[in-house]
Amino acid sequence: MKSEPGPLNLITDVAGLRVGNAGDERIKTGVTVLLGDVPFTAGVQVMGGAPGTRETDLLAPDKTVEQVDALVLAGGSAFGLDAASGVADGLRAMGRGFAVGDQNVPIVPGAILFDLVNGGDKGWTDNPYKQLGLQALTAAAASFELGTSGAGTGATTANLKGGLGSASLILPSGHTVGALVAVNALGSATVGDGPHFWAAPFEVVNEFGGFGPANHFPDIQTPPTKLAQHANTTIGIVATDAALTQAQCTRLATAAHDGFARALVPSHTPMDGDLIFAAATGAEPLTNQVVDTLMLGHAAATCMSRAIARAIFWATAAKNDTLPCWSGLHQ
């Protein structure tokens, strides 16, 4: 029995997880929230040189709080960190959070990407991200849009519009793994100017065009504007229904970074803040600690590479775009 995508081919194929998107087309930015029906164990691994984060220190394996209520991906650079505040407010109103005396404190780690020079109107005076975070939380559901949506609304890559992507696999062990990613990379998800994706060897059922691997490999050329503006960062989440500790979640997030390297060239650069969260609902126990964790890591990397390609594949054109969409060039 081989691994196959779940019924939705989304991270929400992991039972008990929902995703909500909110975006502002005028600003060209947005927020994506991963919400658990109940708190879930989480870890994180940062491999880019320019990250922007909130509450990631508490995800280290030696820290006291092992479970979180939600994870947030947002545009807006440092301004976007406020999205998690809106999510925390919404969760508190639901009675969610870490119990401290008679108070509930929602634990909401987040990460941001830089989308401040993408052609959108950035003339706002009141930070919009807290409200966008609350809107994304309210919209959380099993199904959600890919491409120019949520945290991927204003994302770009070296040569094309970026976007929001997701993919899943069900392993022979019965465990489900999913990935969610907002692609705003310094590098490219495609091989040169053609339709081929770097992630093509991992594609399932023509989910991003079915063009297969390229037969040419041009020299890597990164646009000077991307380098000069530091306008980059790919941020993502991998999730599973496996019963993992916080340390095992950290290892899962580390393994998932292989998906970045398979799908984005170059990746993990000094000008990217590449980061991956890992989430485990704990519904399905491990049968063999060594084999199961190895295969979960491999599946996480595979799902992440596919999710990155799907983000670019589903991106759509909008007013004042600075880059073309893959679909506008190759469909």
QUIVEN-V614824 format. One record per pair of residues at least 24 apart in sequence whose C-alpha atoms are under 8 Angstrom apart, sorted by the first residue. I is the first residue (numbers start at 1). J is the second residue. D is the distance in Angstrom with one decimal. If there is no record, write none. Layout:
# QUIVEN-V614824
i->{I,I}
j->{J,J}
d->{D,D}
This chain:
# QUIVEN-V614824
i->{1,2,2,3,3,3,3,4,4,4,4,5,5,5,5,5,6,6,6,6,8,8,9,9,9,9,9,10,10,10,10,10,10,10,11,11,11,11,11,11,11,11,11,12,12,12,13,13,13,13,13,14,14,14,14,14,14,15,16,17,18,18,18,18,19,19,19,19,19,19,19,19,20,20,20,20,20,20,20,20,20,21,21,21,21,21,21,21,21,21,21,22,22,22,22,22,22,22,22,23,23,23,23,23,24,25,25,25,26,26,27,27,27,28,28,28,28,28,28,28,29,29,29,29,29,29,29,29,29,29,29,30,30,30,30,30,30,30,30,30,30,30,31,31,31,31,31,31,31,31,31,31,31,31,32,32,32,32,32,32,32,33,33,33,33,33,33,33,33,34,34,34,34,35,35,35,35,35,36,36,36,38,39,39,39,39,39,40,40,40,40,40,40,40,41,41,41,41,41,41,41,41,41,41,41,42,42,42,42,42,42,42,42,42,42,43,43,43,43,43,43,43,43,43,44,44,44,44,44,44,44,44,45,45,45,45,45,45,46,46,46,46,47,47,47,47,47,48,48,48,48,48,48,48,48,48,49,49,49,49,49,49,49,50,50,50,50,50,50,51,51,51,51,51,51,51,52,52,52,52,52,52,52,53,53,53,53,53,54,54,54,54,54,55,55,55,55,56,56,59,60,60,60,61,61,61,66,67,68,68,68,68,69,69,69,69,69,70,70,70,71,71,71,71,72,72,72,72,72,73,73,73,73,73,73,73,73,74,74,74,74,74,74,75,75,75,75,75,75,75,75,76,76,76,76,76,76,77,77,77,77,77,78,79,79,80,80,80,81,81,81,81,82,82,82,82,83,83,83,83,83,83,84,84,84,84,84,85,85,86,86,86,86,86,86,87,87,87,87,87,89,90,90,111,111,112,112,113,113,113,113,113,113,113,114,114,114,114,114,114,115,115,115,115,115,115,116,117,118,118,118,118,118,119,119,119,120,120,120,146,146,146,146,147,147,147,147,147,147,147,148,148,148,148,151,152,152,152,152,155,155,155,156,156,156,156,156,157,157,157,157,157,157,157,157,158,158,158,158,158,158,158,159,159,159,159,159,160,160,160,160,160,160,161,161,161,161,161,161,162,162,162,163,163,163,163,164,164,164,164,164,165,165,165,165,165,165,166,166,166,166,166,166,166,167,167,167,167,167,168,169,169,171,173,175,175,175,175,176,176,176,177,177,177,177,177,177,177,177,178,178,178,178,178,178,179,179,179,179,179,179,179,179,180,180,180,180,180,181,181,181,181,181,181,181,181,182,182,182,182,182,183,183,183,183,183,183,184,184,184,184,185,185,185,185,185,185,186,186,186,186,186,186,186,186,186,186,186,187,187,187,187,187,188,188,188,189,189,189,189,189,189,190,191,191,191,192,192,192,195,195,197,197,198,198,198,198,199,199,199,199,199,202,202,202,203,207,208,208,208,209,220,220,227,230,230,231,232,232,232,233,233,233,233,234,234,234,234,235,235,235,235,236,236,236,237,237,237,237,238,238,238,238,238,238,239,239,239,239,239,240,240,240,240,241,241,241,241,241,242,242,242,242,242,242,242,243,243,243,243,243,243,243,244,244,248,249,249,249,250,250,251,252,252,252,252,252,253,253,253,253,255,255,255,255,256,256,256,256,256,256,257,257,258,258,259,259,259,259,259,259,259,260,260,260,260,262,263,263,263,263}
j->{172,171,172,169,170,171,172,168,169,170,171,167,168,169,170,204,168,169,170,176,143,168,166,167,168,169,178,143,166,167,168,178,179,180,166,167,168,177,178,179,180,238,239,142,143,178,142,168,176,177,178,176,177,178,239,240,241,241,281,142,140,141,142,143,136,137,139,140,141,142,143,144,135,136,137,138,139,140,141,144,150,135,136,137,139,140,144,145,149,150,151,132,133,135,136,139,149,150,151,132,149,150,151,153,153,120,153,318,120,121,120,121,122,115,118,119,120,121,153,154,74,75,76,115,120,150,151,152,153,154,155,74,75,76,129,132,149,150,151,152,153,154,72,73,74,75,83,129,132,133,136,150,151,152,72,73,74,133,136,150,151,70,71,72,73,133,136,137,140,70,71,72,140,69,70,71,137,140,69,70,281,69,67,68,69,70,281,67,68,69,279,280,281,282,66,67,68,244,245,246,249,279,280,281,282,66,67,68,246,249,250,277,278,279,280,246,247,248,249,250,253,277,278,279,249,250,253,254,275,276,277,278,250,253,254,275,276,277,273,274,275,276,257,268,273,274,275,233,268,269,270,271,272,273,274,275,268,269,270,271,272,273,274,233,270,271,272,273,274,111,112,233,272,273,274,275,77,78,81,111,112,113,273,81,109,110,111,112,81,108,109,110,111,107,108,109,110,109,110,246,246,247,250,246,247,250,246,107,106,107,108,109,96,97,106,107,108,107,108,109,108,109,110,277,108,109,110,111,133,110,111,112,113,151,182,235,236,110,111,112,113,150,151,112,113,114,115,151,152,154,155,112,113,114,115,116,129,112,113,114,115,116,112,127,129,112,129,130,110,111,112,129,127,129,130,133,129,130,131,132,133,134,108,109,110,130,133,130,133,129,130,131,132,133,134,130,133,134,136,137,134,134,137,235,275,233,235,184,231,232,233,234,235,273,155,184,230,231,232,233,154,155,156,184,231,232,231,231,154,155,156,321,322,320,321,322,154,320,321,310,311,314,315,310,311,312,313,314,315,316,311,314,315,316,182,182,183,184,311,182,183,184,183,184,185,232,323,183,184,185,186,187,188,189,232,185,186,187,188,222,223,226,188,193,223,323,324,188,312,323,324,325,326,312,315,323,324,325,326,311,312,315,311,312,314,315,308,310,311,312,315,307,308,309,310,311,312,303,304,306,307,308,310,311,303,304,306,307,310,303,299,303,299,292,240,241,242,284,240,241,242,238,239,240,241,296,299,300,303,238,239,240,300,303,304,236,237,238,239,300,303,304,307,236,237,238,304,307,234,235,236,237,304,307,308,311,234,235,236,308,311,233,234,235,308,311,312,231,232,233,234,232,233,234,264,267,272,222,226,227,231,232,233,266,267,269,271,272,222,264,265,266,267,264,265,266,263,264,265,308,309,312,264,216,217,218,217,218,220,326,330,263,309,262,263,264,265,262,263,305,306,309,302,305,306,306,310,309,310,313,313,265,266,271,271,272,271,271,272,273,271,272,273,274,272,273,274,275,273,274,275,276,275,276,277,276,277,278,279,276,277,278,279,300,304,278,279,280,281,300,279,280,281,282,280,281,282,283,284,280,281,282,283,284,285,286,280,281,282,283,284,285,286,280,282,293,278,279,280,277,278,297,278,293,296,297,300,277,278,297,300,297,298,300,301,297,298,300,301,302,304,301,304,301,305,300,301,302,303,304,305,306,301,304,305,308,305,305,306,308,309}
d->{5.9,7.0,6.1,6.0,5.4,4.7,6.0,8.0,5.2,5.4,7.1,7.3,5.0,4.1,5.9,7.8,5.7,5.7,5.9,7.6,7.6,7.9,7.1,4.8,4.8,7.4,8.0,7.8,5.1,4.5,5.3,6.3,7.2,7.6,6.1,6.0,5.7,7.2,4.0,5.2,6.1,7.5,6.8,5.4,7.4,7.2,7.8,6.8,7.1,7.9,7.0,5.8,6.6,6.7,7.0,5.9,5.8,6.9,7.4,7.3,5.3,4.7,5.0,7.8,8.0,7.9,7.6,4.6,5.4,6.4,7.4,6.7,8.0,4.5,5.6,7.0,4.7,3.6,6.1,6.8,7.7,7.6,4.5,7.6,6.4,7.2,7.2,7.8,6.6,4.3,7.4,5.7,7.3,5.9,4.7,7.7,7.2,4.9,7.8,6.8,6.4,5.2,7.4,6.4,7.8,7.7,7.3,7.9,5.8,5.9,4.4,4.6,5.7,7.7,7.2,7.4,4.8,7.4,5.8,4.6,7.9,5.5,6.7,6.8,7.9,7.4,6.6,7.2,5.0,4.7,7.7,6.0,5.6,7.9,7.7,6.8,7.1,4.6,4.5,6.8,5.6,7.3,7.2,5.9,4.3,6.4,7.1,7.6,6.2,6.0,6.4,4.6,4.2,7.8,5.9,5.2,6.2,7.5,6.0,4.9,5.2,6.8,5.8,4.7,6.4,7.4,6.0,6.0,7.2,5.5,5.2,6.4,7.6,6.6,4.6,6.8,7.4,6.9,6.3,6.3,8.0,6.9,5.7,5.2,4.6,7.6,7.8,4.9,5.6,6.6,6.4,5.8,5.0,7.5,5.6,4.2,6.4,7.3,6.9,6.1,7.4,5.7,5.2,6.5,7.7,6.6,6.0,6.7,5.9,5.9,7.5,7.0,5.4,4.5,6.4,5.7,7.1,7.9,4.8,4.4,6.8,5.7,5.1,6.7,7.4,5.4,5.8,7.7,7.3,5.7,4.3,5.9,6.4,5.6,5.6,5.9,5.6,6.6,7.4,6.1,4.4,6.5,7.9,5.8,7.2,5.6,6.1,7.7,4.5,5.8,6.1,7.3,5.1,4.2,4.2,6.7,7.1,6.2,4.1,5.8,5.7,5.4,7.5,7.7,6.4,5.7,5.3,4.1,7.6,7.7,7.6,7.5,7.1,3.7,6.6,7.2,7.1,6.6,7.8,5.7,5.5,7.3,6.8,7.0,7.5,5.6,4.4,6.5,6.6,8.0,5.3,5.0,6.3,8.0,7.1,4.7,6.9,5.9,7.4,7.3,7.4,7.5,7.6,5.3,4.8,7.4,6.1,7.9,7.5,5.0,6.3,7.7,7.4,6.7,6.2,5.6,6.1,7.0,5.2,7.2,5.6,5.4,5.7,8.0,7.0,6.4,4.4,6.4,8.0,5.8,5.2,5.9,8.0,5.9,7.4,6.9,7.4,7.7,6.4,4.8,6.4,7.6,4.7,5.4,4.9,6.0,5.9,5.4,7.5,7.4,7.9,6.8,6.4,5.7,5.7,6.2,7.8,5.5,5.3,4.5,6.8,7.3,7.0,6.9,7.1,6.0,5.5,8.0,6.8,6.8,6.4,7.6,7.9,5.6,5.1,7.9,4.6,4.3,7.1,6.4,4.3,7.4,6.1,7.1,6.3,6.9,6.2,5.9,7.4,7.6,4.3,5.9,7.4,5.0,4.7,7.5,5.3,5.0,8.0,6.0,7.6,6.1,7.3,6.9,7.7,7.9,7.2,6.9,8.0,6.5,5.2,6.8,7.1,7.5,7.9,7.6,7.8,5.1,5.6,6.7,5.8,6.0,7.8,7.9,6.5,7.7,7.6,7.4,6.4,7.6,7.6,6.8,6.1,5.4,5.8,6.0,7.9,7.0,8.0,7.7,6.2,6.1,7.4,7.4,4.8,6.4,7.1,4.3,3.9,6.7,8.0,7.2,4.8,5.8,5.9,5.0,6.5,7.5,8.0,7.3,6.3,4.7,7.1,4.8,6.6,7.9,7.4,7.2,5.4,4.7,5.8,6.1,5.7,7.5,7.8,6.8,5.5,5.1,5.1,6.0,6.2,7.0,6.4,7.8,7.9,6.8,7.7,7.7,7.6,5.4,5.4,5.6,6.4,6.7,6.6,5.6,6.0,5.2,7.4,6.5,5.3,6.6,4.7,5.8,7.5,5.7,7.7,7.8,4.6,7.7,7.9,4.5,5.6,7.3,5.2,3.8,7.6,7.7,7.5,7.5,4.3,7.4,6.9,7.3,5.4,7.1,6.3,5.0,8.0,5.7,6.9,6.9,7.9,7.5,7.0,6.2,6.1,6.7,5.5,5.9,7.5,7.1,5.6,4.5,7.1,7.1,6.6,6.3,7.6,5.6,5.2,6.4,6.8,6.2,7.9,7.2,5.7,4.3,6.3,6.8,5.6,5.3,6.4,5.4,5.1,6.4,7.1,6.5,7.1,5.8,4.0,6.3,7.3,6.5,6.5,7.7,5.8,5.5,6.1,7.8,7.4,7.2,4.7,6.8,6.4,6.8,7.8,8.0,5.4,5.2,5.1,5.0,5.2,5.5,7.5,7.5,6.8,7.1,6.1,7.3,7.5,5.3,7.1,7.3,7.4,7.7,7.3,6.6,6.6,5.8,4.9,4.8,6.2,5.4,5.4,7.1,5.6,4.7,6.7,7.4,6.5,7.4,7.7,7.9,6.7,7.4,7.5,6.2,8.0,7.4,6.1,7.2,6.5,6.5,4.9,6.8,7.8,5.9,4.6,5.7,6.2,6.4,6.5,7.4,6.6,6.2,7.0,6.5,5.6,5.7,7.7,7.6,7.8,7.0,5.4,7.3,7.8,6.6,5.1,7.1,7.6,4.4,4.6,5.3,7.1,6.7,5.0,6.8,7.6,5.7,5.0,5.9,6.4,4.7,6.3,5.3,4.6,5.6,7.3,7.2,6.3,4.8,6.3,6.1,7.4,5.6,4.5,5.7,7.9,7.8,6.4,5.0,6.5,7.9,5.6,4.9,5.4,5.3,5.7,6.0,6.6,4.9,6.0,4.7,5.8,6.6,6.4,6.7,3.5,6.1,5.7,5.0,6.4,6.1,6.3,7.8,5.4,6.6,7.0,8.0,6.7,7.6,6.3,7.9,7.2,5.2,7.1,5.8,5.1,7.9,7.9,5.2,6.9,7.0,6.1,6.4,7.4,5.0,4.0,7.7,6.5,6.4,7.9,5.3,8.0,7.6,4.2,5.8,7.3,4.9,4.3,7.9,7.7,6.8,6.0,7.7,6.1,5.0,7.6,6.5,6.9}
